[in-house]
Amino acid sequence: MKHIHTDFIHISILDTKTVLVEAMDGVNINLAKSIYANQLIANEMPGDYGMIIDRKADYSIVPVDVYNVLNSFERLKAIALVVHNKKSYFPVTAEKKLYLGKLEIFQTVIQAHKWLEETLNKSI
C-alpha cells in the first residue's frame, strides 16, 4: 500500500483499483487543492479506479468545484463516501446530482471498499 501526504489530505492507494482519501481537520478543499490531489491520485492509478472518501475529519469543501474536478477524471468510475455522522456530508441527493458517475454512502471503509470492488468489476 502506498501513502501520499500533503498538508491538507492523506491518500492511500489500497490496490490497483482503489484509493482512500482523508482530508485533515480544519481544511477547506477548494478548486486548486482538488485539482492537485486528484492529479496525484491519477498519476498513481494504472487504469480505471474508484475512490473512497472517508469523512471522519471536520473539514469543508467547495462542492461544485470539487465535483467538477472529480467529473473531469475519466478513469475515476465510482465514489464511495464514508460518513460517521449526519453532519459530515452534504445531502446525498445533492452529491449524487453533482457527480456524474456512481456514488454511494457507507458507514465503514470496509463496506465502501466491497461496493467499489463489485461496481468496478461490473463495469469491465
C-alpha positions in Angstrom: 0.0 0.0 0.0 1.3 3.4 -1.0 0.7 6.6 1.1 0.9 10.2 -0.1 0.6 13.0 2.4 0.1 16.7 1.8 -0.7 19.5 4.2 -4.4 19.0 3.6 -5.1 15.4 2.6 -3.9 11.8 3.2 -4.1 9.5 0.2 -3.7 5.7 0.5 -3.5 3.5 -2.6 -5.3 0.4 -1.4 -4.9 -1.7 -4.6 -4.7 -1.1 -8.3 -8.3 0.0 -8.5 -9.0 1.7 -5.1 -7.8 4.8 -3.5 -8.7 6.0 0.0 -8.6 9.8 0.7 -9.0 11.5 4.1 -8.9 15.3 4.4 -7.3 16.8 7.5 -9.3 18.6 10.2 -10.0 22.2 9.6 -9.0 22.4 5.9 -11.1 23.8 3.1 -10.9 21.8 -0.1 -11.2 24.3 -3.0 -10.6 24.1 -6.7 -6.8 24.2 -6.6 -6.5 21.6 -3.8 -8.9 19.3 -5.5 -7.0 19.5 -8.8 -3.7 18.9 -7.1 -4.9 15.9 -5.0 -6.8 14.3 -7.9 -3.8 14.6 -10.2 -1.6 13.0 -7.6 -4.1 10.1 -7.4 -4.5 9.8 -11.2 -0.7 9.6 -11.6 -0.6 6.5 -9.3 -3.6 4.6 -10.7 -2.8 2.3 -13.6 -6.3 2.1 -15.1 -9.9 2.7 -14.1 -10.4 3.2 -10.4 -12.8 4.0 -7.6 -12.3 6.4 -4.7 -13.3 6.0 -1.0 -13.6 9.4 0.7 -13.5 8.9 4.4 -15.1 11.9 6.1 -14.0 11.3 9.6 -12.3 14.7 9.9 -14.1 18.0 10.2 -13.4 19.9 7.0 -15.2 21.7 4.3 -15.3 21.6 0.5 -16.4 23.9 -2.3 -18.9 21.3 -3.7 -19.4 22.5 -7.2 -15.6 23.0 -7.7 -14.7 19.6 -6.2 -17.2 17.6 -8.1 -16.3 19.4 -11.4 -12.8 18.2 -10.8 -13.8 14.7 -9.9 -16.0 14.6 -13.1 -13.1 15.6 -15.2 -11.1 12.4 -14.4 -12.4 9.9 -16.9 -10.8 6.9 -15.2 -12.5 7.6 -11.9 -15.6 5.4 -12.2 -17.2 5.5 -8.8 -17.0 7.2 -5.4 -17.9 5.7 -2.0 -18.4 8.3 0.7 -17.9 7.0 4.3 -19.7 9.2 6.8 -19.5 8.9 10.5 -22.3 11.3 11.5 -25.0 13.2 9.8 -23.1 16.5 9.9 -20.2 15.0 7.9 -21.9 15.2 4.5 -24.0 17.2 2.1 -27.4 15.8 1.4 -26.8 12.6 -0.6 -29.2 13.7 -3.3 -27.1 16.8 -3.9 -23.9 14.8 -4.0 -25.4 12.3 -6.5 -26.5 15.2 -8.7 -23.1 16.8 -8.7 -21.2 13.6 -9.5 -21.8 12.1 -13.0 -20.5 8.6 -12.1 -21.7 6.1 -9.5 -21.8 7.4 -5.9 -23.0 5.8 -2.7 -22.8 6.5 1.0 -21.5 4.0 3.6 -20.8 3.8 7.3 -17.5 1.9 7.1 -14.4 1.8 4.8 -14.8 -2.0 4.5 -18.4 -1.6 3.2 -17.3 1.1 0.8 -14.3 -1.0 -0.5 -16.5 -4.0 -1.1 -19.1 -1.9 -3.0 -16.3 -0.4 -5.2 -14.8 -3.8 -6.0 -18.2 -5.1 -7.1 -19.0 -1.9 -9.0 -15.7 -1.7 -10.8 -15.8 -5.4 -11.7 -19.3 -4.9 -13.3 -18.1 -2.1 -15.4 -15.2 -4.0 -17.1 
